């Protein structure tokens, strides 16, 4: 008899976005006329084309693959040097941040990396996760067997939950119980909040004092408008000894469909085995990548490298400006409708309190049925997300303006 991984049976009924898809499909079949005017502001998927510089590089790479002399087979599992060096120079060195190209691991998505990092971390770790949270952090720990069963509110035994509320500006306090691994995401998905340098410095101090590791998701750093807000955890002294950072080309350069990201693991970062012996995580992650991954494709990496040329930088800035312009329109419309609004200033997400404490899935259905707009219910991001909903600014300008108009017409 073959056996399954029973941890999968602990998962809630469905991953958030497939459940949204199920409800939208049901609505579309029942209301074909309303479905024809449907606008999706739920999942954070981009809508605008890839930057022209990336498209040009893509074509050049494809042409190389068509020629025997320039054809590329298996590439380096950790990423081509040309991309790793471009990342190190433009995202870190140019900002005075100490990250070497050899500490950068190119992959096919930050979502994958935040999940796969558990491969090199032990089952003994006490895991601290912010609430509300990007569901992948929690669900992959359930899959890995790091939790018990879920209670009625959807919280899992064995996880240390770090509530992010309006009262703490969606940046959590330290846990009352020592945490070994801490997930932080800023700019935050789903709340759109950012953490100050002082707040991140406090978390780095906590991690060093408790021999903890911070898993820092900076996938939305390109959307930061405030020059005082840190773009990388490595802007904080001491972070190289306690933090892993995840970045992506998905949202800033539109690579959600082409898949390219990277993870930074400093060489001085280490953790202990069961006997208390210290081991570097850089080498373990390199071993994991070489064993389980054959590398991101050459044309994709060539296209990603074009993000850093002068034309690419200007075009990416234009994309960021477009989406943040949408965020401003949506934020202002929600505020004008009398809603309590957060985010949307340093991130492409608007986080809105449900009126009259209405359950967030009820608001999802209301907005879908009354306005033919798909939003994301806060409950899908965790117990502390209940009472809120998220609107994504990833859309065309005309759709953002139309959604703003429809929001103003809802009887909240």
C-alpha positions in Angstrom: 0.0 0.0 0.0 1.2 3.5 -0.8 0.6 6.3 1.7 0.0 10.0 1.3 1.6 12.9 3.2 -1.2 13.2 5.8 -0.2 16.8 6.5 -2.0 17.8 3.3 -5.2 16.7 4.9 -4.8 19.4 7.6 -5.1 22.1 5.0 -8.2 24.3 4.9 -10.8 23.5 2.3 -9.0 25.3 -0.5 -6.2 27.7 -1.2 -7.6 31.2 -1.2 -7.4 32.1 -4.9 -8.9 28.8 -6.2 -11.9 29.4 -3.9 -12.2 33.0 -5.3 -12.2 31.4 -8.7 -14.9 28.9 -7.8 -17.2 31.7 -6.6 -16.5 33.9 -9.6 -17.2 31.0 -12.0 -20.5 30.3 -10.2 -21.5 34.0 -10.4 -20.6 34.1 -14.1 -22.7 31.1 -15.0 -25.7 32.4 -13.0 -25.3 36.1 -14.2 -23.9 36.0 -17.8 -24.8 39.7 -18.4 -23.1 40.9 -15.2 -20.2 38.6 -15.9 -19.6 40.4 -19.2 -18.6 43.5 -17.2 -16.6 41.7 -14.6 -13.3 43.4 -13.5 -10.8 41.4 -11.4 -9.1 43.2 -8.6 -8.5 40.0 -6.5 -5.3 38.1 -7.3 -2.3 40.3 -7.6 -1.5 39.5 -11.2 -0.1 42.2 -13.5 -1.9 43.3 -16.7 0.6 45.4 -18.6 3.0 44.0 -21.2 6.7 43.2 -20.4 9.0 46.2 -20.7 10.2 46.6 -24.4 13.8 46.2 -23.3 13.0 42.7 -21.8 11.1 41.8 -25.0 14.1 42.7 -27.1 16.4 40.7 -24.9 14.0 37.8 -25.0 14.0 37.8 -28.8 17.8 38.0 -28.9 18.1 35.0 -26.6 15.6 33.0 -28.6 17.7 33.7 -31.7 20.8 32.5 -29.9 18.9 29.3 -29.1 18.3 28.8 -32.8 22.0 28.8 -33.6 24.3 25.9 -32.9 27.2 28.3 -32.0 25.2 30.2 -29.4 22.8 27.6 -28.3 22.5 27.0 -24.5 21.7 23.7 -22.9 21.7 23.2 -19.1 22.6 26.4 -17.4 24.1 26.9 -14.0 21.6 25.9 -11.4 22.2 28.9 -9.2 21.8 31.4 -12.1 23.9 32.9 -14.9 26.6 35.2 -13.7 25.4 38.0 -15.9 22.1 38.2 -14.1 23.5 37.6 -10.6 26.1 40.4 -11.1 23.5 42.8 -12.5 21.3 42.2 -9.4 24.2 42.6 -7.0 25.2 45.9 -8.6 21.8 47.5 -9.2 19.7 46.3 -6.3 22.3 46.3 -3.6 25.8 47.8 -4.2 24.4 50.9 -5.8 22.5 51.5 -2.6 25.4 50.8 -0.3 24.2 47.4 0.6 26.7 44.6 1.0 25.5 41.6 -1.1 27.8 39.6 -3.3 26.7 38.1 -6.6 27.6 34.6 -5.3 25.0 35.1 -2.5 22.2 35.5 -5.1 20.3 32.4 -6.2 18.1 32.9 -9.3 14.8 30.9 -9.4 11.5 30.7 -11.1 9.5 32.6 -8.4 9.6 34.0 -4.9 6.5 32.0 -4.1 8.5 28.8 -4.8 11.5 30.0 -2.8 9.5 30.9 0.3 8.1 27.4 0.2 11.2 25.5 -0.8 13.4 27.2 1.9 11.8 24.8 4.4 13.8 22.0 2.8 16.9 23.2 4.6 15.3 24.2 7.9 14.6 21.6 10.6 11.3 20.3 11.9 12.2 21.4 15.4 11.9 25.1 14.6 9.2 27.2 16.2 7.6 29.1 13.3 6.3 32.7 13.7 4.0 34.0 11.0 2.3 37.4 10.7 -1.5 37.4 10.6 -2.9 38.4 8.1 -0.4 36.8 5.8 0.3 35.6 2.3 -1.2 32.1 2.5 1.8 30.3 1.0 3.9 30.9 4.2 1.4 29.1 6.4 0.2 26.4 4.0 3.7 25.2 3.2 4.5 24.8 6.9 1.3 22.8 7.2 2.4 20.6 4.3 5.9 20.2 5.8 4.4 18.9 9.1 5.3 21.9 11.2 1.8 22.3 12.7 -1.0 20.5 14.4 -4.6 20.7 13.4 -6.5 24.0 12.6 -9.0 25.3 15.1 -12.4 26.8 14.3 -10.8 30.2 13.4 -8.4 28.5 11.0 -5.3 28.9 13.2 -3.0 26.0 13.4 -1.6 24.4 16.6 2.2 24.9 16.8 2.4 28.2 14.9 3.2 31.4 16.7 0.8 34.0 15.2 2.0 37.6 15.1 -1.2 39.8 14.8 -0.9 42.8 12.5 -3.6 45.3 13.2 -4.5 48.9 12.6 -3.4 49.6 16.2 0.2 48.5 15.5 0.2 49.9 11.9 0.3 46.3 10.7 3.9 45.7 12.0 3.7 43.0 14.7 5.1 43.1 18.2 7.7 40.4 19.3 6.1 37.0 20.2 5.7 36.1 23.8 7.2 32.7 23.0 10.7 32.4 21.5 10.5 32.0 17.7 13.3 30.2 15.7 12.0 31.2 12.2 10.1 34.5 11.6 8.3 35.4 8.4 8.2 39.1 7.6 6.9 40.7 4.3 7.4 44.5 3.6 5.9 46.2 1.7 3.2 43.9 3.0 0.9 41.6 1.2 -2.0 41.9 1.9 -2.1 45.1 4.0 0.1 47.4 1.9 1.9 48.5 5.1 5.6 49.2 5.3 8.1 48.8 8.2 10.4 51.6 9.2 14.2 51.1 9.5 13.8 51.3 13.3 11.2 48.5 13.3 13.3 46.3 11.1 16.3 47.0 13.3 14.3 45.8 16.3 13.4 42.6 14.6 17.1 42.0 13.6 18.1 42.6 17.2 15.4 40.1 18.3 16.6 37.5 15.8 20.3 37.8 16.8 19.4 37.7 20.5 17.3 34.5 20.0 19.4 32.8 17.3 16.4 33.2 15.0 16.3 33.4 11.2 14.1 36.1 9.5 12.6 35.0 6.2 12.1 38.5 4.6 9.9 38.7 1.5 10.7 42.0 -0.3 8.8 41.1 -3.5 7.1 44.5 -3.6 10.1 46.7 -2.8 10.0 48.5 -6.2 6.7 50.1 -5.2 8.1 52.0 -2.2 7.6 55.7 -2.8 9.0 56.9 0.6 12.7 57.3 0.5 12.9 56.7 4.2 11.4 53.2 4.0 14.0 50.4 3.7 13.9 48.4 0.5 16.0 45.5 1.8 16.5 43.9 5.2 20.2 44.1 4.5 20.1 47.9 5.0 20.0 47.0 8.7 23.3 46.3 10.5 23.5 42.7 11.5 20.9 41.4 9.1 23.4 39.4 7.1 23.8 37.1 10.2 20.1 36.4 10.7 18.1 37.0 7.5 17.2 35.5 4.1 15.7 37.9 1.5 13.3 36.9 -1.3 12.9 39.2 -4.4 11.0 38.8 -7.6 10.7 40.3 -11.1 7.0 39.4 -11.2 5.3 42.6 -10.1 7.9 45.3 -11.0 8.7 44.0 -14.5 5.6 42.0 -15.2 7.2 38.5 -15.0 4.2 36.7 -13.4 3.8 34.7 -16.6 7.5 34.3 -17.4 8.7 33.5 -13.9 12.0 34.8 -12.6 13.0 35.7 -9.0 16.0 35.4 -6.7 16.8 34.7 -3.1 19.8 36.1 -1.1 21.5 34.0 1.5 24.6 35.6 3.0 27.6 33.4 3.5 27.8 34.2 7.2 24.2 33.0 7.9 24.1 29.7 9.8 21.9 27.4 11.9 22.5 24.4 14.1 21.9 20.7 13.6 20.3 18.5 16.2 23.6 18.0 18.0 24.2 21.8 18.2 26.8 21.9 15.4 26.7 25.1 13.3 26.3 24.9 9.5 26.2 27.6 6.8 22.8 27.9 5.1 24.4 29.3 1.9 26.0 25.9 1.1 22.9 23.9 2.0 20.6 26.0 -0.2 23.2 25.7 -3.1 23.1 21.9 -2.6 19.3 21.9 -2.6 19.1 24.0 -5.7 21.6 21.9 -7.6 19.7 18.7 -6.7 16.1 19.8 -7.2 16.4 22.5 -9.8 17.9 22.8 -13.3 17.9 26.5 -13.3 15.7 29.3 -14.8 15.8 29.2 -18.6 18.4 31.2 -20.4 15.9 33.4 -22.4 14.1 34.3 -19.1 17.4 35.3 -17.4 18.5 37.4 -20.4 15.1 39.2 -20.3 15.4 39.8 -16.6 18.9 41.2 -17.0 17.4 43.8 -19.4 15.5 45.3 -16.4 18.9 46.8 -15.3 19.8 48.5 -18.6 19.0 52.3 -18.8 16.0 51.7 -21.0 14.8 48.8 -18.8 15.0 50.9 -15.6 13.0 53.7 -17.2 10.4 51.2 -18.4 10.1 49.4 -15.1 9.7 52.8 -13.4 6.9 53.5 -15.8 5.1 50.3 -14.9 5.5 51.0 -11.2 4.1 54.5 -11.7 1.2 53.1 -13.6 0.2 50.6 -10.9 0.7 53.1 -8.1 -1.4 55.6 -10.0 -4.2 52.9 -10.0 -3.6 52.5 -6.3 -4.1 56.2 -5.7 -7.4 56.2 -7.7 -8.8 53.2 -5.8 -7.6 54.4 -2.4 -9.2 57.8 -2.9 -12.5 56.3 -4.2 -12.7 53.9 -1.2 -12.0 56.8 1.2 -14.6 59.0 -0.5 -17.1 56.2 0.0 -16.7 56.5 3.7 -14.6 53.3 4.1 -11.6 53.0 6.5 -8.6 52.6 4.1 -5.0 51.5 4.6 -2.1 50.8 2.2 -2.0 51.9 -1.4 0.8 54.5 -0.9 4.0 52.3 -0.9 2.4 49.1 -2.2 -0.1 48.2 -5.0 -2.6 46.9 -2.5 -5.4 48.7 -0.7 -6.5 47.2 2.6 -10.0 48.2 3.6 -12.0 47.6 6.8 -15.4 46.1 6.2 -18.2 48.4 7.2 -20.2 47.5 10.3 -17.9 44.5 11.0 -19.5 42.6 8.1 -17.7 39.2 7.4 -15.2 39.6 4.6 -16.6 36.8 2.5 -20.0 38.6 2.7 -18.4 41.7 1.4 -16.7 39.7 -1.4 -20.2 38.4 -2.5 -21.7 41.9 -2.2 -19.1 43.6 -4.3 -19.2 40.8 -6.8 -23.0 40.8 -7.1 -23.6 44.6 -6.9 -20.5 45.9 -8.8 -19.2 42.9 -10.8 -15.8 43.5 -9.2 -13.6 40.7 -7.7 -11.9 41.7 -4.5 -10.1 39.5 -2.0 -11.7 38.8 1.4 -9.4 39.4 4.4 -10.4 36.1 6.0 -8.4 34.3 3.3 -5.2 35.8 4.7 -5.8 34.5 8.3 -7.9 35.1 11.3 -6.6 38.7 11.8 -7.6 39.4 8.2 -11.3 39.0 9.0 -13.1 42.3 9.0 -11.0 43.6 6.0 -10.8 43.1 2.3 -8.0 43.8 -0.3 -8.2 45.5 -3.6 -5.4 45.0 -6.1 -4.1 47.9 -8.2 -2.8 45.6 -10.8 -5.0 46.5 -13.7 -5.4 48.9 -16.7 -6.0 52.5 -15.9 -9.5 52.4 -17.5 -10.4 49.4 -15.3 -9.1 51.1 -12.2 -11.2 54.2 -13.0 -14.3 52.1 -13.6 -13.8 50.2 -10.4 -13.5 53.5 -8.5 -16.8 54.6 -10.0 -18.5 51.3 -9.1 -17.2 51.4 -5.5 -18.8 54.8 -5.1 -22.2 53.4 -6.3 -22.3 50.6 -3.7 -24.6 51.0 -0.7 -22.0 50.2 1.9 
